[in-house]
Structures are given as C-alpha cells and as structure tokens.
Amino acid sequence: MTKTVSVALGVEYDGGAFHGFQRQRHVASVQQALEEAVSRVADEPVRVIAAGRTDAGVHAAQQVVSFATTAVRSEDAWRRGISSLTPRAVGVVWARVLGHPFNARHDARWRRYVYLFSDVAPPPVIHRGLVAWSRTLDAGRMHAAAQCLVGEHDFSTFRAAACQSKSPWRRLHTIQVARAGEYVTIDLTANAFLLHMVRNIAGALREVGTGNLAPQAFAQLFAQRDRTLAPATAPPQGLYLVWVGYPNLELTARLPPLLRATDAME
C-alpha cells in the first residue's frame, strides 16, 4: 500500500512579481508557480495549501505551505528541486517531511506580519518595490495609538469590503511600532487576519504618525467599526509575512531583507 506523507515548506517570495498567492486564471500567482514545481519533483499532481493568502504585491520572508504526496524524497531534495524549478522571485528556504498530517492553514495558531515604511526624502527609488513611502513619521506616537487594537475585537474598521470571512472578530496578540534607521516598522501578531487588515491598520497609523490623526481619534475610529470612515489602505509593497506559529512545528522568524542588518527586530 502506498503511503501518503505531509510535507511542509518555508517559502520566500517577492510579491511584486505576482498577482497574490492564490491561483488565478491568466495571471501569475505564487500558488501556481509552487504547484507546477512541486508536481514535477513529486512526479505526480500536487496542490499546496498556504498559511495565508497574501495579496498582489505583498511579500513573504517565510510563508508556510503544505502538501500531501506519495513521493519519497529527502528534505534537501524537496528544497533544492522545487527552488530550481520556480521563478527567481520564489525560493524554498526549508522543507520538512512530517510524520503526521499537517495543514499549513488550519493548523496555524498565529501569524506575524511586518509593515515597512521609509520616510526619507526623496522617496526611495532602488527599493521602491520593497517598502512604502511616507512623510516623516513619529513612531512613538504610532505605537501608543496602536495599543488599543491589542486583544480580541471586531476589526470591521480595518476589514476590506471584499472580505469573505464569516466574522470580523480577531485576536491581536501584539503590535509594536518602532524606528529602524530610515525605516518605521509595524510588527503585528494575531491568530488570523482579515482581508487587507494589516494594510488598513498601517494606512491609519501613517496618518497618526504624520500628525493628521490624533491617537484618540484613531481609537474612536476603531470603535466605530465603519471602514468607510477610515483612511486609505497602505500600498502592498511594504507588507511582509514573516512568521507562522504551529503547535508541532518549531519555526523562527525570518525578517524582511531590509531589516536583517538591523537590531530593531531582535
């Protein structure tokens, strides 16, 4: 009898090369790139499941995906083989062959995202696809305002109209805003996120940081649960998925490339 095993992958990608993670017709997606590569290495059709379906333009320093297969390969063979067959904008950082069923989406207990702003003038050119630009930001003011989000709340204020989640309630474990040189980082961990939730929070906190929105007004805006009253959504290129938590899979965070040389996230 052929045995089916679960394989987990840690995947890094430049979201600017894709129209999001989820497979779509007639446009490039991370899911399609991975499934085509994994299927070739496995020598059988394979569908992958992701911890989070990142939007078009959003990056991942460590997206976790899983798939079931009857193929027998070493972890290094999975990693090297898949990476050799994906576009240059996608890379497999690690692979684990697991001795138990594993679903990257349903088994995840929390996700961590980091949003990056650059507030130097003029706006960045060389890495404009990897950060979002803003006028000068007060990170301390943003951090103080953001603490009202911690806990279990209705996040309708920061929920996209197209969101298909059954409930707007999420538990935000932590949110920290800090400066790292010319960058301001918004670091969030929650059990799960709504569609555009992080980018909508980042857009509102940007208004706090520039002085256009008072911290008290930010809290009042959150309490009103009305997306139409909130500031514009921040652009996708500043957002990174950096860590996913599982009860039976030990992982460490992978920081966005622009922050790996700093101590800000240690």
N, C-alpha and C positions, 0 to 999 in steps of 0.2 A: 504493500500500500504506500503510495506517495505521500510524504509528509509535507505539510504546509507550515512555513515559518513566517514570523513577523520580522521585518527589517525596518529600522529607524535611521533616518539620515538627518544630519545637520547641514543646512544649505545656506549659502551666502549668495546674494544677487544684487545687481544694480537695477532697481526698479524702473529707471528711465528707459530701459530697452524693451519694456513690456507693457501691455495693457492690463496689468494686475496679475495676481497669482492664478485665478480661476480660468480654466479653459473656456475660450470663446471662439465663435466662428470667424474666420477671415482676419484675425489679428493675433499677434504673438502673445503668448502667456507663459508664465513660469511653469505652470502645471503641464502644459503640452510639451515643453522642452524636456522636463524631467521624465514624463511618461514615455516619450519616444526613446530617451537614452536608457532608462531602466529596463524597458521591454527588450531592447537589443542585448543588454548584458544578461538578462534573465533568460533570453531566448523564448519568451512567452509574453502574451499581452499582460500589462500591469497597469493598475490605476493607483494613483497616490492620493493620500489624504494629508492635509496640512493643518498645523496648529491654528493658523489664522489665514484668512483670505485677504491678503494685502491688496490695496487699491492700485490703480495705474500710477506709476511713478514712485511708489513707496518702496524703500529698500529693506533688505533683511541682512543683518550680521549673523543671525542664527535662527532661521526658520526651521522648524522640525516637521518632517514629513514621514509617513509610514506607508508600507505596502505589504501585502501578503504574497508569497511566492513559493513554488515548489523547487526553485533553482537552488543549488548548493554552491555557494561562493564564499570565499573568505571576506572578512570585513574590509581588508585593504583592497581586494579585487573589486568589491562594490564601489568603494570610494574612487579609486583610480579609473575604473572602467566608465562609470557614469560621468565623471568630470571630463573625461576625454571626448565624450560624445555630446555634451551640452554646448551651447553658445558661450563665448568668452565672458559674458555678463553673468553667468551662473557657475558656481563651484560647490562641490560637496566637501565640507570641512571634516566630517567624520561619518562613519557608518557603524551600526551595531546590529548584530544578528541576535534576536531575543529568544529566550526560551519560554515565552508566554505571549498570549495575544496582546496586541498593542494597537491603539488607535490614537494618532497624534492629536486629533481634535477633541474627542470625547474624554480622553484620559488626562488632558491638561488641567491643572488646578489653578494656574495663573499665567498671565503673560506680562512681559515687561517691554515697554516701548520707550525710546528716547527721541525727542524732537530737538533739532538743532537750528538755532538762528545765528546768523552773522550780522553784527550791527556796525561794522566798519564802513567808512565811506571812501571811495565809491563802492557800490555793490560788487561782490566777487564775480570774477569772470571765469577763471580757470576751474573752480569747483562749484560753479553756479548750479549744477545738477545734483549737488550733494548737500546743500544747505538752503535754508530760506533766508532772505534778507529782510532787515527791518531798520528803521531809525533807531537811535540809541535807546537801549533798554535798561531799566532798573530791575535787576534780577531779584534783589531783596524784596522789593515791593510786589513782584510777581509771585514769589514764593509765599509771602504772607497771605496774599489774596487766595491762593490756590488751596490752602489748608481746609477751607470749608467743603471741599469735594471729598475729603477722606471719609470713608465709611460706606454704608450701604444706602444708596439714594436712587431716586428717579432722575435719570440723566437726559430727560427729554429736551432740555435746553441745548444739549450738545449732540443730539441724535439727528442724522440726516433723514430727510423726508422719505427716501427710498429704502430705509432700513426695514428688513423683514423679520427682525427679532420679535418674538411674541411679547416680551416685556422690556420696558425701558430701565428696569432696575439692575444695577450693577454694584459690586463692592470694590471700591478703590482702596487698595491697601496703603499705598504711599504715593505721594507726589512731591518731588523736590525740584526747585528751580535754582540754578547756580551758574556763575560765570566761569568759563574756562578760557582765559585769554580773550581772543576776539569773538568767542562763541558764547551764547547763552543756551543752556541745556534745560529741557523739561523732561524729567525722568519719572515715568508713571508705571505702577504695577497694579493690576486688577485681576479679579477672577476671569473676566472677559470684557470685551469692548464692543460697543455699538458701532454701526457704520459711521465713519468719519468722526467718531467721538474724540479721538486724540487730536486730530487736526482742528476740530471746532473749539476744543479747550485751548489749544495753542493760539488760535486766532483771537480768542477773547483775552487771554493773558498777554498777548502782544499789545493790545490796547491799554491794559493796565500798566505794562512796562514803559510805554511811551507817554503815559500821563493822560491819555484820552479817556480812561475809565477808572474811576476810583475803586479801591478794593471793596468798599461797602456796596457800591453799585454792582460789582461783579457778583457778590454773594446774593444780592437781591435778584439779579438776572437769573442766577442758577435756581433760585427758589420759585421763580415764575413758571418754569417748565415749558417755555414757549420758544422754540427755535427761531421763529421769525423776528424776535426781538434782539437776538444775539449778533455779535459782529461776524464778519465774513470768515469763511473757512480758510485756514492757513494752507499754503501750497503743499503738494505731496512730497517734493524732493527733500524736505527737512526731516522726514519721518523714517525711523528705523525700528524694526523688530529685533530685539537683542537677546531675549531670554524667555524660555518657557519652562514652567515647573511641573514635574511629574512625580508621583509617589514612588515609582520603581525605576526611575531613570535619572541618574545623577549628572547634572549639567552645570557648567559655569557660564557666566555672561560673556558674550563677545561684543566688544564695544564698537561703535561706528568708527570707520577708519580715521576720521579727522580727530578723534579723541584718544586714540590708542597711545599717543605720545604724551598725554597729559595725566595729571594725578587727580583730575576733577571727579572722576567716577569711581575711584578706588574706595 
